[in-house]
Amino acid sequence: MKLRLCTLAVFLLLWAAPAFSQGCAMCYASAKGTSKEGQNAINRAVLVLLLPPVGFMTLGAGMAVRYSQKRDKENK
């Protein structure tokens, strides 16, 4: 089981690797051309936009694990 999980994790990491090089050249150039305060603002904005989806996914995964544990206890 652990081998399958490790294989899946490696496969997903390798599959997602091309996405890291998909940065928009125009966006990158305009962000690099801004002042240091502007770059910091962009970094904060990215984090602010990232927090809700990560929070919802964490909450959903936590609820799923909790539900599955509760269901497993009831079936024993």
PQR file with spaces between the fields and no chain letter, atoms N, CA, C, O and H, PARSE charges and radii, in Angstrom:
ATOM       1  N    MET     1       0.828   -1.193    0.000 -0.4000 1.5000
ATOM       2  CA   MET     1       0.000    0.000    0.000 -0.0000 2.0000
ATOM       3  C    MET     1       0.876    1.261    0.000  0.5500 1.7000
ATOM       4  O    MET     1       0.591    2.223   -0.713 -0.5500 1.4000
ATOM       5  N    LYS     2       1.932    1.243    0.799 -0.4000 1.5000
ATOM       6  CA   LYS     2       2.808    2.415    0.868 -0.0000 2.0000
ATOM       7  C    LYS     2       3.526    2.637   -0.467  0.5500 1.7000
ATOM       8  O    LYS     2       3.758    3.773   -0.880 -0.5500 1.4000
ATOM       9  H    LYS     2       2.164    0.461    1.378  0.4000 1.0000
ATOM      10  N    LEU     3       3.869    1.540   -1.125 -0.4000 1.5000
ATOM      11  CA   LEU     3       4.533    1.658   -2.422 -0.0000 2.0000
ATOM      12  C    LEU     3       3.599    2.302   -3.438  0.5500 1.7000
ATOM      13  O    LEU     3       4.015    3.151   -4.226 -0.5500 1.4000
ATOM      14  H    LEU     3       3.680    0.617   -0.789  0.4000 1.0000
ATOM      15  N    ARG     4       2.352    1.898   -3.412 -0.4000 1.5000
ATOM      16  CA   ARG     4       1.364    2.496   -4.329 -0.0000 2.0000
ATOM      17  C    ARG     4       1.184    3.984   -4.046  0.5500 1.7000
ATOM      18  O    ARG     4       1.112    4.801   -4.964 -0.5500 1.4000
ATOM      19  H    ARG     4       2.015    1.208   -2.771  0.4000 1.0000
ATOM      20  N    LEU     5       1.113    4.319   -2.763 -0.4000 1.5000
ATOM      21  CA   LEU     5       0.935    5.716   -2.387 -0.0000 2.0000
ATOM      22  C    LEU     5       2.139    6.554   -2.794  0.5500 1.7000
ATOM      23  O    LEU     5       1.976    7.666   -3.297 -0.5500 1.4000
ATOM      24  H    LEU     5       1.171    3.655   -2.017  0.4000 1.0000
ATOM      25  N    CYS     6       3.335    6.037   -2.585 -0.4000 1.5000
ATOM      26  CA   CYS     6       4.552    6.751   -2.987 -0.0000 2.0000
ATOM      27  C    CYS     6       4.624    6.891   -4.506  0.5500 1.7000
ATOM      28  O    CYS     6       5.005    7.941   -5.024 -0.5500 1.4000
ATOM      29  H    CYS     6       3.466    5.134   -2.177  0.4000 1.0000
ATOM      30  N    THR     7       4.259    5.834   -5.209 -0.4000 1.5000
ATOM      31  CA   THR     7       4.256    5.884   -6.673 -0.0000 2.0000
ATOM      32  C    THR     7       3.260    6.925   -7.168  0.5500 1.7000
ATOM      33  O    THR     7       3.556    7.686   -8.089 -0.5500 1.4000
ATOM      34  H    THR     7       3.950    4.981   -4.789  0.4000 1.0000
ATOM      35  N    LEU     8       2.089    6.955   -6.561 -0.4000 1.5000
ATOM      36  CA   LEU     8       1.079    7.940   -6.942 -0.0000 2.0000
ATOM      37  C    LEU     8       1.572    9.362   -6.666  0.5500 1.7000
ATOM      38  O    LEU     8       1.386   10.257   -7.491 -0.5500 1.4000
ATOM      39  H    LEU     8       1.848    6.336   -5.813  0.4000 1.0000
ATOM      40  N    ALA     9       2.197    9.566   -5.513 -0.4000 1.5000
ATOM      41  CA   ALA     9       2.699   10.893   -5.165 -0.0000 2.0000
ATOM      42  C    ALA     9       3.774   11.351   -6.149  0.5500 1.7000
ATOM      43  O    ALA     9       3.770   12.501   -6.587 -0.5500 1.4000
ATOM      44  H    ALA     9       2.348    8.839   -4.843  0.4000 1.0000
ATOM      45  N    VAL    10       4.691   10.453   -6.494 -0.4000 1.5000
ATOM      46  CA   VAL    10       5.748   10.801   -7.456 -0.0000 2.0000
ATOM      47  C    VAL    10       5.142   11.098   -8.814  0.5500 1.7000
ATOM      48  O    VAL    10       5.545   12.052   -9.478 -0.5500 1.4000
ATOM      49  H    VAL    10       4.695    9.519   -6.138  0.4000 1.0000
ATOM      50  N    PHE    11       4.180   10.292   -9.231 -0.4000 1.5000
ATOM      51  CA   PHE    11       3.520   10.507  -10.516 -0.0000 2.0000
ATOM      52  C    PHE    11       2.832   11.872  -10.559  0.5500 1.7000
ATOM      53  O    PHE    11       2.949   12.597  -11.547 -0.5500 1.4000
ATOM      54  H    PHE    11       3.852    9.517   -8.691  0.4000 1.0000
ATOM      55  N    LEU    12       2.116   12.221   -9.491 -0.4000 1.5000
ATOM      56  CA   LEU    12       1.424   13.512   -9.456 -0.0000 2.0000
ATOM      57  C    LEU    12       2.406   14.679   -9.472  0.5500 1.7000
ATOM      58  O    LEU    12       2.168   15.688  -10.136 -0.5500 1.4000
ATOM      59  H    LEU    12       2.020   11.632   -8.689  0.4000 1.0000
ATOM      60  N    LEU    13       3.508   14.541   -8.742 -0.4000 1.5000
ATOM      61  CA   LEU    13       4.510   15.610   -8.729 -0.0000 2.0000
ATOM      62  C    LEU    13       5.134   15.797  -10.113  0.5500 1.7000
ATOM      63  O    LEU    13       5.326   16.924  -10.568 -0.5500 1.4000
ATOM      64  H    LEU    13       3.702   13.722   -8.203  0.4000 1.0000
ATOM      65  N    LEU    14       5.445   14.687  -10.771 -0.4000 1.5000
ATOM      66  CA   LEU    14       6.032   14.786  -12.104 -0.0000 2.0000
ATOM      67  C    LEU    14       5.018   15.299  -13.126  0.5500 1.7000
ATOM      68  O    LEU    14       5.377   16.009  -14.065 -0.5500 1.4000
ATOM      69  H    LEU    14       5.289   13.771  -10.401  0.4000 1.0000
ATOM      70  N    TRP    15       3.770   14.938  -12.936 -0.4000 1.5000
ATOM      71  CA   TRP    15       2.711   15.368  -13.857 -0.0000 2.0000
ATOM      72  C    TRP    15       2.454   16.870  -13.719  0.5500 1.7000
ATOM      73  O    TRP    15       2.139   17.539  -14.703 -0.5500 1.4000
ATOM      74  H    TRP    15       3.479   14.361  -12.173  0.4000 1.0000
ATOM      75  N    ALA    16       2.589   17.401  -12.496 -0.4000 1.5000
ATOM      76  CA   ALA    16       2.318   18.814  -12.250 -0.0000 2.0000
ATOM      77  C    ALA    16       3.527   19.704  -12.520  0.5500 1.7000
ATOM      78  O    ALA    16       3.392   20.927  -12.549 -0.5500 1.4000
ATOM      79  H    ALA    16       2.845   16.858  -11.696  0.4000 1.0000
ATOM      80  N    ALA    17       4.692   19.121  -12.715 -0.4000 1.5000
ATOM      81  CA   ALA    17       5.909   19.906  -12.913 -0.0000 2.0000
ATOM      82  C    ALA    17       5.815   20.887  -14.074  0.5500 1.7000
ATOM      83  O    ALA    17       6.288   22.015  -13.931 -0.5500 1.4000
ATOM      84  H    ALA    17       4.801   18.127  -12.692  0.4000 1.0000
ATOM      85  N    PRO    18       5.225   20.520  -15.229 -0.5600 1.5000
ATOM      86  CA   PRO    18       5.134   21.496  -16.318  0.2800 2.0000
ATOM      87  C    PRO    18       4.297   22.723  -15.959  0.5500 1.7000
ATOM      88  O    PRO    18       4.480   23.784  -16.555 -0.5500 1.4000
ATOM      89  N    ALA    19       3.397   22.599  -15.014 -0.4000 1.5000
ATOM      90  CA   ALA    19       2.560   23.735  -14.636 -0.0000 2.0000
ATOM      91  C    ALA    19       3.378   24.855  -14.005  0.5500 1.7000
ATOM      92  O    ALA    19       3.004   26.024  -14.104 -0.5500 1.4000
ATOM      93  H    ALA    19       3.247   21.737  -14.530  0.4000 1.0000
ATOM      94  N    PHE    20       4.485   24.515  -13.362 -0.4000 1.5000
ATOM      95  CA   PHE    20       5.305   25.537  -12.737 -0.0000 2.0000
ATOM      96  C    PHE    20       6.000   26.420  -13.768  0.5500 1.7000
ATOM      97  O    PHE    20       6.383   27.546  -13.450 -0.5500 1.4000
ATOM      98  H    PHE    20       4.789   23.566  -13.282  0.4000 1.0000
ATOM      99  N    SER    21       6.165   25.944  -14.968 -0.4000 1.5000
ATOM     100  CA   SER    21       6.826   26.746  -15.993 -0.0000 2.0000
ATOM     101  C    SER    21       5.827   27.480  -16.884  0.5500 1.7000
ATOM     102  O    SER    21       6.214   28.037  -17.912 -0.5500 1.4000
ATOM     103  H    SER    21       5.854   25.029  -15.227  0.4000 1.0000
ATOM     104  N    GLN    22       4.559   27.487  -16.509 -0.4000 1.5000
ATOM     105  CA   GLN    22       3.526   28.098  -17.337 -0.0000 2.0000
ATOM     106  C    GLN    22       3.264   29.556  -16.966  0.5500 1.7000
ATOM     107  O    GLN    22       2.229   30.107  -17.341 -0.5500 1.4000
ATOM     108  H    GLN    22       4.245   27.034  -15.675  0.4000 1.0000
ATOM     109  N    GLY    23       4.167   30.179  -16.251 -0.4000 1.5000
ATOM     110  CA   GLY    23       3.977   31.567  -15.865 -0.0000 2.0000
ATOM     111  C    GLY    23       3.862   32.479  -17.077  0.5500 1.7000
ATOM     112  O    GLY    23       4.591   32.323  -18.057 -0.5500 1.4000
ATOM     113  H    GLY    23       5.008   29.732  -15.946  0.4000 1.0000
ATOM     114  N    CYS    24       2.961   33.410  -17.003 -0.4000 1.5000
ATOM     115  CA   CYS    24       2.743   34.349  -18.099 -0.0000 2.0000
ATOM     116  C    CYS    24       3.928   35.315  -18.168  0.5500 1.7000
ATOM     117  O    CYS    24       4.255   35.977  -17.183 -0.5500 1.4000
ATOM     118  H    CYS    24       2.369   33.537  -16.208  0.4000 1.0000
ATOM     119  N    ALA    25       4.552   35.389  -19.310 -0.4000 1.5000
ATOM     120  CA   ALA    25       5.734   36.244  -19.459 -0.0000 2.0000
ATOM     121  C    ALA    25       5.375   37.715  -19.279  0.5500 1.7000
ATOM     122  O    ALA    25       6.150   38.477  -18.700 -0.5500 1.4000
ATOM     123  H    ALA    25       4.287   34.851  -20.110  0.4000 1.0000
ATOM     124  N    MET    26       4.215   38.115  -19.768 -0.4000 1.5000
ATOM     125  CA   MET    26       3.812   39.513  -19.639 -0.0000 2.0000
ATOM     126  C    MET    26       3.513   39.842  -18.172  0.5500 1.7000
ATOM     127  O    MET    26       3.892   40.909  -17.688 -0.5500 1.4000
ATOM     128  H    MET    26       3.586   37.496  -20.239  0.4000 1.0000
ATOM     129  N    CYS    27       2.843   38.941  -17.472 -0.4000 1.5000
ATOM     130  CA   CYS    27       2.560   39.170  -16.053 -0.0000 2.0000
ATOM     131  C    CYS    27       3.853   39.214  -15.248  0.5500 1.7000
ATOM     132  O    CYS    27       4.011   40.050  -14.358 -0.5500 1.4000
ATOM     133  H    CYS    27       2.535   38.074  -17.865  0.4000 1.0000
ATOM     134  N    TYR    28       4.768   38.318  -15.564 -0.4000 1.5000
ATOM     135  CA   TYR    28       6.043   38.282  -14.863 -0.0000 2.0000
ATOM     136  C    TYR    28       6.807   39.584  -15.081  0.5500 1.7000
ATOM     137  O    TYR    28       7.358   40.150  -14.137 -0.5500 1.4000
ATOM     138  H    TYR    28       4.640   37.639  -16.287  0.4000 1.0000
ATOM     139  N    ALA    29       6.838   40.056  -16.322 -0.4000 1.5000
ATOM     140  CA   ALA    29       7.578   41.289  -16.629 -0.0000 2.0000
ATOM     141  C    ALA    29       6.953   42.489  -15.937  0.5500 1.7000
ATOM     142  O    ALA    29       7.666   43.348  -15.418 -0.5500 1.4000
ATOM     143  H    ALA    29       6.390   39.596  -17.088  0.4000 1.0000
ATOM     144  N    SER    30       5.619   42.556  -15.926 -0.4000 1.5000
ATOM     145  CA   SER    30       4.983   43.710  -15.281 -0.0000 2.0000
ATOM     146  C    SER    30       5.145   43.641  -13.761  0.5500 1.7000
ATOM     147  O    SER    30       5.277   44.681  -13.116 -0.5500 1.4000
ATOM     148  H    SER    30       5.040   41.859  -16.348  0.4000 1.0000
ATOM     149  N    ALA    31       5.138   42.463  -13.187 -0.4000 1.5000
ATOM     150  CA   ALA    31       5.331   42.347  -11.745 -0.0000 2.0000
ATOM     151  C    ALA    31       6.772   42.677  -11.367  0.5500 1.7000
ATOM     152  O    ALA    31       7.016   43.288  -10.328 -0.5500 1.4000
ATOM     153  H    ALA    31       5.031   41.618  -13.711  0.4000 1.0000
ATOM     154  N    LYS    32       7.727   42.274  -12.207 -0.4000 1.5000
ATOM     155  CA   LYS    32       9.125   42.587  -11.936 -0.0000 2.0000
ATOM     156  C    LYS    32       9.399   44.077  -12.080  0.5500 1.7000
ATOM     157  O    LYS    32      10.309   44.604  -11.440 -0.5500 1.4000
ATOM     158  H    LYS    32       7.529   41.777  -13.052  0.4000 1.0000
ATOM     159  N    GLY    33       8.624   44.757  -12.912 -0.4000 1.5000
ATOM     160  CA   GLY    33       8.836   46.178  -13.148 -0.0000 2.0000
ATOM     161  C    GLY    33       8.261   47.076  -12.069  0.5500 1.7000
ATOM     162  O    GLY    33       8.517   48.280  -12.063 -0.5500 1.4000
ATOM     163  H    GLY    33       7.885   44.328  -13.432  0.4000 1.0000
ATOM     164  N    THR    34       7.488   46.505  -11.158 -0.4000 1.5000
ATOM     165  CA   THR    34       6.905   47.330  -10.103 -0.0000 2.0000
ATOM     166  C    THR    34       7.920   47.553   -8.991  0.5500 1.7000
ATOM     167  O    THR    34       8.983   46.935   -8.952 -0.5500 1.4000
ATOM     168  H    THR    34       7.280   45.527  -11.163  0.4000 1.0000
ATOM     169  N    SER    35       7.559   48.445   -8.101 -0.4000 1.5000
ATOM     170  CA   SER    35       8.440   48.740   -6.967 -0.0000 2.0000
ATOM     171  C    SER    35       8.429   47.571   -5.982  0.5500 1.7000
ATOM     172  O    SER    35       7.644   46.632   -6.120 -0.5500 1.4000
ATOM     173  H    SER    35       6.695   48.947   -8.133  0.4000 1.0000
ATOM     174  N    LYS    36       9.299   47.644   -5.006 -0.4000 1.5000
ATOM     175  CA   LYS    36       9.385   46.581   -3.997 -0.0000 2.0000
ATOM     176  C    LYS    36       8.074   46.472   -3.218  0.5500 1.7000
ATOM     177  O    LYS    36       7.642   45.371   -2.876 -0.5500 1.4000
ATOM     178  H    LYS    36       9.937   48.406   -4.894  0.4000 1.0000
ATOM     179  N    GLU    37       7.445   47.609   -2.941 -0.4000 1.5000
ATOM     180  CA   GLU    37       6.165   47.591   -2.228 -0.0000 2.0000
ATOM     181  C    GLU    37       5.080   46.939   -3.088  0.5500 1.7000
ATOM     182  O    GLU    37       4.226   46.212   -2.580 -0.5500 1.4000
ATOM     183  H    GLU    37       7.796   48.503   -3.220  0.4000 1.0000
ATOM     184  N    GLY    38       5.127   47.205   -4.385 -0.4000 1.5000
ATOM     185  CA   GLY    38       4.166   46.597   -5.301 -0.0000 2.0000
ATOM     186  C    GLY    38       4.342   45.089   -5.379  0.5500 1.7000
ATOM     187  O    GLY    38       3.361   44.347   -5.430 -0.5500 1.4000
ATOM     188  H    GLY    38       5.821   47.796   -4.797  0.4000 1.0000
ATOM     189  N    GLN    39       5.585   44.638   -5.390 -0.4000 1.5000
ATOM     190  CA   GLN    39       5.844   43.198   -5.410 -0.0000 2.0000
ATOM     191  C    GLN    39       5.357   42.546   -4.125  0.5500 1.7000
ATOM     192  O    GLN    39       4.801   41.449   -4.151 -0.5500 1.4000
ATOM     193  H    GLN    39       6.382   45.241   -5.348  0.4000 1.0000
ATOM     194  N    ASN    40       5.567   43.225   -2.999 -0.4000 1.5000
ATOM     195  CA   ASN    40       5.062   42.696   -1.728 -0.0000 2.0000
ATOM     196  C    ASN    40       3.541   42.640   -1.726  0.5500 1.7000
ATOM     197  O    ASN    40       2.952   41.696   -1.200 -0.5500 1.4000
ATOM     198  H    ASN    40       6.019   44.117   -2.978  0.4000 1.0000
ATOM     199  N    ALA    41       2.902   43.652   -2.315 -0.4000 1.5000
ATOM     200  CA   ALA    41       1.443   43.663   -2.393 -0.0000 2.0000
ATOM     201  C    ALA    41       0.937   42.513   -3.259  0.5500 1.7000
ATOM     202  O    ALA    41      -0.070   41.888   -2.928 -0.5500 1.4000
ATOM     203  H    ALA    41       3.380   44.419   -2.742  0.4000 1.0000
ATOM     204  N    ILE    42       1.614   42.232   -4.350 -0.4000 1.5000
ATOM     205  CA   ILE    42       1.231   41.114   -5.215 -0.0000 2.0000
ATOM     206  C    ILE    42       1.381   39.799   -4.461  0.5500 1.7000
ATOM     207  O    ILE    42       0.509   38.934   -4.544 -0.5500 1.4000
ATOM     208  H    ILE    42       2.432   42.739   -4.620  0.4000 1.0000
ATOM     209  N    ASN    43       2.470   39.643   -3.734 -0.4000 1.5000
ATOM     210  CA   ASN    43       2.674   38.414   -2.951 -0.0000 2.0000
ATOM     211  C    ASN    43       1.585   38.237   -1.901  0.5500 1.7000
ATOM     212  O    ASN    43       1.077   37.131   -1.716 -0.5500 1.4000
ATOM     213  H    ASN    43       3.178   40.345   -3.667  0.4000 1.0000
ATOM     214  N    ARG    44       1.223   39.316   -1.214 -0.4000 1.5000
ATOM     215  CA   ARG    44       0.152   39.237   -0.216 -0.0000 2.0000
ATOM     216  C    ARG    44      -1.178   38.921   -0.883  0.5500 1.7000
ATOM     217  O    ARG    44      -1.971   38.150   -0.342 -0.5500 1.4000
ATOM     218  H    ARG    44       1.636   40.214   -1.365  0.4000 1.0000
ATOM     219  N    ALA    45      -1.431   39.501   -2.045 -0.4000 1.5000
ATOM     220  CA   ALA    45      -2.688   39.244   -2.748 -0.0000 2.0000
ATOM     221  C    ALA    45      -2.791   37.780   -3.159  0.5500 1.7000
ATOM     222  O    ALA    45      -3.863   37.182   -3.070 -0.5500 1.4000
ATOM     223  H    ALA    45      -0.786   40.127   -2.484  0.4000 1.0000
ATOM     224  N    VAL    46      -1.691   37.209   -3.604 -0.4000 1.5000
ATOM     225  CA   VAL    46      -1.700   35.787   -3.980 -0.0000 2.0000
ATOM     226  C    VAL    46      -2.023   34.935   -2.753  0.5500 1.7000
ATOM     227  O    VAL    46      -2.812   33.994   -2.848 -0.5500 1.4000
ATOM     228  H    VAL    46      -0.820   37.695   -3.676  0.4000 1.0000
ATOM     229  N    LEU    47      -1.436   35.246   -1.626 -0.4000 1.5000
ATOM     230  CA   LEU    47      -1.719   34.489   -0.405 -0.0000 2.0000
ATOM     231  C    LEU    47      -3.165   34.647    0.025  0.5500 1.7000
ATOM     232  O    LEU    47      -3.798   33.678    0.443 -0.5500 1.4000
ATOM     233  H    LEU    47      -0.795   36.010   -1.549  0.4000 1.0000
ATOM     234  N    VAL    48      -3.695   35.861   -0.073 -0.4000 1.5000
ATOM     235  CA   VAL    48      -5.087   36.097    0.306 -0.0000 2.0000
ATOM     236  C    VAL    48      -6.024   35.312   -0.603  0.5500 1.7000
ATOM     237  O    VAL    48      -7.021   34.766   -0.131 -0.5500 1.4000
ATOM     238  H    VAL    48      -3.181   36.649   -0.413  0.4000 1.0000
ATOM     239  N    LEU    49      -5.726   35.248   -1.890 -0.4000 1.5000
ATOM     240  CA   LEU    49      -6.565   34.502   -2.819 -0.0000 2.0000
ATOM     241  C    LEU    49      -6.393   32.989   -2.647  0.5500 1.7000
ATOM     242  O    LEU    49      -7.277   32.223   -3.031 -0.5500 1.4000
ATOM     243  H    LEU    49      -4.917   35.692   -2.274  0.4000 1.0000
ATOM     244  N    LEU    50      -5.292   32.559   -2.087 -0.4000 1.5000
ATOM     245  CA   LEU    50      -5.031   31.134   -1.902 -0.0000 2.0000
ATOM     246  C    LEU    50      -5.656   30.589   -0.631  0.5500 1.7000
ATOM     247  O    LEU    50      -6.001   29.409   -0.575 -0.5500 1.4000
ATOM     248  H    LEU    50      -4.574   33.181   -1.774  0.4000 1.0000
ATOM     249  N    LEU    51      -5.810   31.415    0.386 -0.4000 1.5000
ATOM     250  CA   LEU    51      -6.289   30.938    1.681 -0.0000 2.0000
ATOM     251  C    LEU    51      -7.696   30.334    1.656  0.5500 1.7000
ATOM     252  O    LEU    51      -7.870   29.254    2.219 -0.5500 1.4000
ATOM     253  H    LEU    51      -5.530   32.374    0.341  0.4000 1.0000
ATOM     254  N    PRO    52      -8.702   30.947    1.050 -0.5600 1.5000
ATOM     255  CA   PRO    52     -10.045   30.332    1.081  0.2800 2.0000
ATOM     256  C    PRO    52     -10.114   28.945    0.445  0.5500 1.7000
ATOM     257  O    PRO    52     -10.689   28.045    1.058 -0.5500 1.4000
ATOM     258  N    PRO    53      -9.560   28.720   -0.752 -0.5600 1.5000
ATOM     259  CA   PRO    53      -9.648   27.362   -1.299  0.2800 2.0000
ATOM     260  C    PRO    53      -8.904   26.326   -0.449  0.5500 1.7000
ATOM     261  O    PRO    53      -9.375   25.202   -0.277 -0.5500 1.4000
ATOM     262  N    VAL    54      -7.749   26.713    0.074 -0.4000 1.5000
ATOM     263  CA   VAL    54      -7.002   25.777    0.918 -0.0000 2.0000
ATOM     264  C    VAL    54      -7.781   25.500    2.200  0.5500 1.7000
ATOM     265  O    VAL    54      -7.816   24.363    2.671 -0.5500 1.4000
ATOM     266  H    VAL    54      -7.367   27.626   -0.066  0.4000 1.0000
ATOM     267  N    GLY    55      -8.398   26.521    2.761 -0.4000 1.5000
ATOM     268  CA   GLY    55      -9.208   26.343    3.965 -0.0000 2.0000
ATOM     269  C    GLY    55     -10.400   25.437    3.731  0.5500 1.7000
ATOM     270  O    GLY    55     -10.685   24.557    4.543 -0.5500 1.4000
ATOM     271  H    GLY    55      -8.370   27.444    2.379  0.4000 1.0000
ATOM     272  N    PHE    56     -11.101   25.648    2.621 -0.4000 1.5000
ATOM     273  CA   PHE    56     -12.256   24.810    2.315 -0.0000 2.0000
ATOM     274  C    PHE    56     -11.844   23.364    2.052  0.5500 1.7000
ATOM     275  O    PHE    56     -12.523   22.435    2.489 -0.5500 1.4000
ATOM     276  H    PHE    56     -10.870   26.363    1.961  0.4000 1.0000
ATOM     277  N    MET    57     -10.747   23.173    1.347 -0.4000 1.5000
ATOM     278  CA   MET    57     -10.288   21.809    1.078 -0.0000 2.0000
ATOM     279  C    MET    57      -9.830   21.119    2.369  0.5500 1.7000
ATOM     280  O    MET    57     -10.085   19.928    2.552 -0.5500 1.4000
ATOM     281  H    MET    57     -10.195   23.927    0.992  0.4000 1.0000
ATOM     282  N    THR    58      -9.168   21.842    3.251 -0.4000 1.5000
ATOM     283  CA   THR    58      -8.745   21.273    4.527 -0.0000 2.0000
ATOM     284  C    THR    58      -9.958   20.907    5.375  0.5500 1.7000
ATOM     285  O    THR    58     -10.001   19.833    5.976 -0.5500 1.4000
ATOM     286  H    THR    58      -8.961   22.809    3.102  0.4000 1.0000
ATOM     287  N    LEU    59     -10.936   21.798    5.420 -0.4000 1.5000
ATOM     288  CA   LEU    59     -12.152   21.529    6.166 -0.0000 2.0000
ATOM     289  C    LEU    59     -12.887   20.319    5.589  0.5500 1.7000
ATOM     290  O    LEU    59     -13.343   19.455    6.338 -0.5500 1.4000
ATOM     291  H    LEU    59     -10.901   22.669    4.932  0.4000 1.0000
ATOM     292  N    GLY    60     -13.002   20.255    4.271 -0.4000 1.5000
ATOM     293  CA   GLY    60     -13.685   19.130    3.634 -0.0000 2.0000
ATOM     294  C    GLY    60     -12.973   17.815    3.877  0.5500 1.7000
ATOM     295  O    GLY    60     -13.618   16.806    4.166 -0.5500 1.4000
ATOM     296  H    GLY    60     -12.632   20.956    3.663  0.4000 1.0000
ATOM     297  N    ALA    61     -11.660   17.809    3.764 -0.4000 1.5000
ATOM     298  CA   ALA    61     -10.895   16.580    4.010 -0.0000 2.0000
ATOM     299  C    ALA    61     -11.005   16.157    5.471  0.5500 1.7000
ATOM     300  O    ALA    61     -11.145   14.971    5.769 -0.5500 1.4000
ATOM     301  H    ALA    61     -11.137   18.628    3.529  0.4000 1.0000
ATOM     302  N    GLY    62     -10.942   17.120    6.374 -0.4000 1.5000
ATOM     303  CA   GLY    62     -11.089   16.813    7.799 -0.0000 2.0000
ATOM     304  C    GLY    62     -12.449   16.232    8.120  0.5500 1.7000
ATOM     305  O    GLY    62     -12.562   15.282    8.895 -0.5500 1.4000
ATOM     306  H    GLY    62     -10.829   18.084    6.132  0.4000 1.0000
ATOM     307  N    MET    63     -13.488   16.808    7.519 -0.4000 1.5000
ATOM     308  CA   MET    63     -14.833   16.282    7.748 -0.0000 2.0000
ATOM     309  C    MET    63     -14.984   14.882    7.163  0.5500 1.7000
ATOM     310  O    MET    63     -15.644   14.032    7.761 -0.5500 1.4000
ATOM     311  H    MET    63     -13.396   17.580    6.889  0.4000 1.0000
ATOM     312  N    ALA    64     -14.386   14.635    6.011 -0.4000 1.5000
ATOM     313  CA   ALA    64     -14.465   13.310    5.396 -0.0000 2.0000
ATOM     314  C    ALA    64     -13.765   12.269    6.258  0.5500 1.7000
ATOM     315  O    ALA    64     -14.278   11.165    6.440 -0.5500 1.4000
ATOM     316  H    ALA    64     -13.850   15.325    5.525  0.4000 1.0000
ATOM     317  N    VAL    65     -12.597   12.613    6.788 -0.4000 1.5000
ATOM     318  CA   VAL    65     -11.874   11.679    7.652 -0.0000 2.0000
ATOM     319  C    VAL    65     -12.672   11.412    8.914  0.5500 1.7000
ATOM     320  O    VAL    65     -12.788   10.268    9.355 -0.5500 1.4000
ATOM     321  H    VAL    65     -12.180   13.510    6.640  0.4000 1.0000
ATOM     322  N    ARG    66     -13.220   12.465    9.490 -0.4000 1.5000
ATOM     323  CA   ARG    66     -14.008   12.305   10.709 -0.0000 2.0000
ATOM     324  C    ARG    66     -15.237   11.440   10.479  0.5500 1.7000
ATOM     325  O    ARG    66     -15.576   10.593   11.307 -0.5500 1.4000
ATOM     326  H    ARG    66     -13.126   13.394    9.132  0.4000 1.0000
ATOM     327  N    TYR    67     -15.902   11.657    9.351 -0.4000 1.5000
ATOM     328  CA   TYR    67     -17.081   10.868    9.010 -0.0000 2.0000
ATOM     329  C    TYR    67     -16.714    9.404    8.791  0.5500 1.7000
ATOM     330  O    TYR    67     -17.427    8.508    9.242 -0.5500 1.4000
ATOM     331  H    TYR    67     -15.627   12.344    8.678  0.4000 1.0000
ATOM     332  N    SER    68     -15.597    9.162    8.095 -0.4000 1.5000
ATOM     333  CA   SER    68     -15.211    7.779    7.831 -0.0000 2.0000
ATOM     334  C    SER    68     -14.830    7.054    9.119  0.5500 1.7000
ATOM     335  O    SER    68     -15.127    5.869    9.270 -0.5500 1.4000
ATOM     336  H    SER    68     -15.018    9.891    7.728  0.4000 1.0000
ATOM     337  N    GLN    69     -14.183    7.746   10.042 -0.4000 1.5000
ATOM     338  CA   GLN    69     -13.836    7.124   11.327 -0.0000 2.0000
ATOM     339  C    GLN    69     -15.095    6.810   12.125  0.5500 1.7000
ATOM     340  O    GLN    69     -15.195    5.752   12.748 -0.5500 1.4000
ATOM     341  H    GLN    69     -13.942    8.708    9.920  0.4000 1.0000
ATOM     342  N    LYS    70     -16.050    7.726   12.104 -0.4000 1.5000
ATOM     343  CA   LYS    70     -17.310    7.510   12.815 -0.0000 2.0000
ATOM     344  C    LYS    70     -18.059    6.336   12.201  0.5500 1.7000
ATOM     345  O    LYS    70     -18.609    5.509   12.929 -0.5500 1.4000
ATOM     346  H    LYS    70     -15.969    8.585   11.598  0.4000 1.0000
ATOM     347  N    ARG    71     -18.089    6.249   10.890 -0.4000 1.5000
ATOM     348  CA   ARG    71     -18.779    5.169   10.191 -0.0000 2.0000
ATOM     349  C    ARG    71     -18.107    3.833   10.481  0.5500 1.7000
ATOM     350  O    ARG    71     -18.787    2.825   10.673 -0.5500 1.4000
ATOM     351  H    ARG    71     -17.642    6.920   10.298  0.4000 1.0000
ATOM     352  N    ASP    72     -16.768    3.817   10.515 -0.4000 1.5000
ATOM     353  CA   ASP    72     -16.044    2.590   10.796 -0.0000 2.0000
ATOM     354  C    ASP    72     -16.312    2.099   12.218  0.5500 1.7000
ATOM     355  O    ASP    72     -16.426    0.894   12.443 -0.5500 1.4000
ATOM     356  H    ASP    72     -16.216    4.636   10.358  0.4000 1.0000
ATOM     357  N    LYS    73     -16.414    3.019   13.179 -0.4000 1.5000
ATOM     358  CA   LYS    73     -16.714    2.624   14.542 -0.0000 2.0000
ATOM     359  C    LYS    73     -18.118    2.041   14.680  0.5500 1.7000
ATOM     360  O    LYS    73     -18.341    1.109   15.453 -0.5500 1.4000
ATOM     361  H    LYS    73     -16.321    3.998   12.996  0.4000 1.0000
ATOM     362  N    GLU    74     -19.065    2.603   13.916 -0.4000 1.5000
ATOM     363  CA   GLU    74     -20.439    2.109   13.961 -0.0000 2.0000
ATOM     364  C    GLU    74     -20.559    0.727   13.323  0.5500 1.7000
ATOM     365  O    GLU    74     -21.399   -0.068   13.744 -0.5500 1.4000
ATOM     366  H    GLU    74     -18.884    3.360   13.288  0.4000 1.0000
ATOM     367  N    ASN    75     -19.745    0.425   12.326 -0.4000 1.5000
ATOM     368  CA   ASN    75     -19.818   -0.862   11.628 -0.0000 2.0000
ATOM     369  C    ASN    75     -19.098   -1.978   12.366  0.5500 1.7000
ATOM     370  O    ASN    75     -19.277   -3.146   12.020 -0.5500 1.4000
ATOM     371  H    ASN    75     -19.062    1.071   11.983  0.4000 1.0000
ATOM     372  N    LYS    76     -18.297   -1.663   13.363 -0.4000 1.5000
ATOM     373  CA   LYS    76     -17.565   -2.713   14.099 -0.0000 2.0000
ATOM     374  C    LYS    76     -18.426   -3.415   15.080  0.5500 1.7000
ATOM     375  O    LYS    76     -17.961   -4.320   15.774 -0.5500 1.4000
ATOM     376  H    LYS    76     -18.152   -0.714   13.645  0.4000 1.0000
